[in-house]
Amino acid sequence: LFNTAPTSAWLSTFVSSHPKRFLITYMEGDPLSFADLRRAKAYRASIVFYVVNQHNTASAAEEDQTVAMYVMGMRKYNPSVRIVAQLSSSTH
């Protein structure tokens, strides 16, 4: 998981208490930076999840555009990884 904002208390609790927490990596960084993707060893990932920031002040369309850019960046970096992405708006 990547996030350019500080980790929320909810996310920290979720990751640390998840039964498969030893398989989850959370790192702060830029999901569009190949250097950060390399640092996270995203080339070894079998699945990547992108979730919207529900506390962001951006519109749903802007948040969905951001997630779409992250998906395209990951696809370029690791073409074989499975990607699951959450969108805010049902029209996207």
BELQUI-V110301 format. One record per helix or strand of 2 or more residues. SS is the DSSP state (A for helix, B for strand). FROM is the first residue (numbers start at 1). LEN is the number of residues. Records with the same first field share a line. If there is no record, write none. Layout:
SS->FROM-LEN, FROM-LEN
This chain:
B->2-2, 27-2, 47-4, 82-4
A->9-9, 21-3, 34-6, 42-3, 60-18
